[in-house]
């Protein structure tokens, strides 16, 4: 099985189109299209991005076609924070993590003025009044 065929097999197991897969690994859609059409071979950068995005993907399978597609360790139950191979019938989910805003205390500093620039080239300047 060629590199192209393995990537195609991975895309099929994840149920992704070329465009969706390109978005998942953060490459241009044309990069994947050119590989699927046989015009280009996958670059090292593409292979690295695939392995970074899917850490449970077996790199030996991806690069050389040896072993199973997904890594498995017999006799080891996955822990709470272990990653698991995605179910081929579902797409991986991205969870947005919200960061709480931080209030930075700077008791020795005071705001002198605030300037807001607009896209039309104008601006407004605000100068706080001391009370």
Secondary structure as GFF3:
##gff-version 3
##sequence-region A 1 131
A	DSSP	alpha_helix	3	14	.	.	.	ID=ss1
A	DSSP	alpha_helix	18	25	.	.	.	ID=ss2
A	DSSP	alpha_helix	29	36	.	.	.	ID=ss3
A	DSSP	alpha_helix	44	53	.	.	.	ID=ss4
A	DSSP	alpha_helix	59	64	.	.	.	ID=ss5
A	DSSP	beta_strand	114	117	.	.	.	ID=ss6
A	DSSP	beta_strand	123	126	.	.	.	ID=ss7
###
